[in-house]
Amino acid sequence: MKAVVLAGGYATRMWPITKHRPKMFLPIGGSTVIDRIFAELEADDRIDEVYVSTNERFAPDFEAHLADSEFDKPRLSIEETTEEDDKFGVVGALAQLVDRENVDDDLLIIAGDNLMSFAVSDFLDYFESHDAPTLATYDVGSREKAKSYGLVELEGDRVVDFQEKPDDPKSTLVSIACYAFPRESLGLLSTYLEDGNNPDEPGWFVQWLQNREDTYAYTFEGAWFDIGTPESYLDAVAWHLDGESLVADSVTLEDTTIGENVHVMGDVTLEGTALEHTVIFPDATVRNGDIRRSIIDQGTHLEELDLAGALIGAHTTITNGTDQ
């Protein structure tokens, strides 16, 4: 079996934090979003190759990351895009990858910005038991949230209807961008695209496919985060930390209060500051601040600020209301 980890997005909703780094490299505790996925794929003997589908702009970042990692299976498969407007769409990029890499095997596809509580090996067990197209589904618990995803309707565990981003969702069970396809189904990617169908979201392909082949849903409980916004990223960090905080040994603390779900990385200086639900990247300095639900990038210098819901880009200085 082969696996594809989708890592080609530009994450514009999280700029400036993700303007110069792939969002998949955002830390979740001592690991990163994508490394959590790589670790599971590395451990499953059924998977012999992992293709990391990314764009030309971030290819050097992934090359360096994989070279320094402990993983043997992942290797890059590069889309020929450098900007958001150049993207082929996920389905288009998948079809190109299958052709480019001559994939002729069962295929697991998983979004590299997915943080989920189920084991990928359990999902593959379920897929093998059905030997049919399979997707992972999760109850988001809100019809408003369901509008942003592919809505799944089931009879038993078989998909009988699928609607991508419905305006009026009838339920809250959605697809989470984790799919498995038998080898025999891969040729349908080209058929789908040649018929002029939407190349963007995989859900459009699933909607088309489930009318042609029996398609099954692996429904799980627990946690799932689609890390595409600052809010979802901070929620994922909070889920991992579970009310605790993670502060690097090299952090300098003076008259500072560290609240719940705070991650402070190496060589940060904190003086006269209170933090809550916040991530601070290395080499930052915060003095006399009250920082809540914010992301502070590396090399940043902040003084005399109260922030809530803020994104502060790397190497920014803001002191007494001025910035540079």
Residue, then its C-alpha position, 0 to 999 in steps of 0.5 A: m500500500k502507498a500513502v499520500v500526505l497532502a501538504g500543498g496548501y498555502a494557509t493564507r488564513m494563518w498569515p503571517i505565521t504561515k507565510h514563510r513556513p508550511k502550517m504542517f510544521l506548526p508544533i503540537g507539543g514536542s512534535t509537529v502536525i505532520d510528524r504525528i502522521f509520519a510516525e503512524l505511517e512509519a509504524d504500519d508495515r502495510i505502507d511501503e512508500v509515503y509521498v508528501s505532496t507539496n508545492e514548489r515554494f515549500a519543497p526546500d522546507f520539506e526537503a530539509h525537514l525530512a533530511d533531519s527527521e527519523f522517518d525513512k518512508p516519506r519522500l517528496s512529490i512536488e506540484e508545479t505551483t508557487e502561489e495559491d492561484d496556481k493550484f490544480g485543486v486537490v483532486g487534480a494534484l492527486a491525479q497528477l501524483v498517481d500518474r507521475e509516481n506510477v502508483d498501482d497499489d491501494l492508496l491511503i490519502i490523508a491531509g497533512d494538517n489533520l490532527m485526529s485521535f484515532a489510529v491510522s492503523d485502525f482506519l486501514d484495518y477497517f478499509e481492508s475489511h471492506d476492500a472498497p473506497t473508505l473515508a473517515t467521518y466525524d460528528v462536528g456537533s454543529r450544523e454551522k460547522a458542518k457547512s464547511y465540510g463534506l456532509v456524509e449520510l449513511e445507511g449502516d456504515r455505507v455512504v448513501d449521500f455526500q454533499e460538499k459544503p452544503d448551505d443547509p446541512k441535514s446532520t453534523l457528520v462530516s468527512i475529514a480528508c482521510y481516504a483509502f482507495p483500492r487500486e482498482s478505483l484510482g483510474l476513476l480520478s482521471t475519469y472524473l476530471e476528464d468529465g469536467n468535474n470540480p478538481d478542488e476538494p476531494g469531497w466532490f470526487v467522493q460525492w461522484l464516486q459513491n454513486r458509482e461504487d460502494t463507499y464506506a465510512y469509518t466513524f470515530e469519536g474523540a478529537w479532530f482538528d482541521i488546522g487551517t485557522p489560528e483558532s483551530y490551531l490553538d484549540a489543537v494545542a489546548w487539546h494536546l496540553d489538556g490544561e497544562s503548559l509546556v515551557a522550554d528549559s531555556v526560557t527566562l521567566e521573571d514575574t510572569t504567570i503561565g496559565e493553561n495551554v501555553h507553549v513557550m519555545g526555546d530562548v524566549t524572555l518573559e518579564g512581567t507578563a501573563l499568558e493564557h492559551t498562547v504559543i510563543f516561538p523561539d527567541a521572542t521577548v515579551r515584557n509587561g504584557d497580557i497575552r491570550r489566545s495568540i500566536i507570537d512568532q520567532g524573534t519578536h519583541l513586544e512591550e506594554l501590550d495586552l493582546a487577545g486573538a493576535l497573530i504577530g509575525a516573525h521579527t516584529t517589534i511593537t513597543n508602546g503601540t509602535d511597530q516596525 
